Amino acid sequence: MATMTQEETAPAVRRIQLARQTLVFALLLMLLVVAFTVSLCVGRFSVPAGRALELIWQGISDPSRELTAIDERIVLLVRAPRVVLAALAGAGLAISGAGLQGVFRNPLVSPDILGISHVQPLAARWRSCSASGDFR
């Protein structure tokens, strides 16, 4: 029985790794869609999932139409912008974390290395002052 060399098994191993990565990416993407849909539906005023997705589709296809029903206003004016903003904020944090890991070549890198976390109180104070107009 002939054994396979490392050069012969490398493409097969690479295909298996690619298939796993594709599967994980697809599952995470489906989880994002489910979380997006649940976030649109759950709240003080619940909206059925089918209706929420229908409203999103109508909002994309005809953005100039007038919103008359209360569920249209809740989904399109309140919940959808929040969900999209939360997804963008999460993506931004992921990209900045991956950037720090890449720069320092350390998977356990912390924002403290560059002093990023020490600027946060200053930014919070600046934001609160600029919102109130009080720069004391």
Secondary structure, 3 states (H helix, E strand, C coil): CCCCCHHHHHHHHHHHHHHHHHHHHHHHHHHHHHHHHHHHHCCCCCCCHHHHHHHHHHHHHCCCCCCCCHHHHHHHHHHHHHHHHHHHHHHHHHHHHHHHHHHHCCCCCCHHHCCHHHHHHHHHHHHHHHHHCCCC
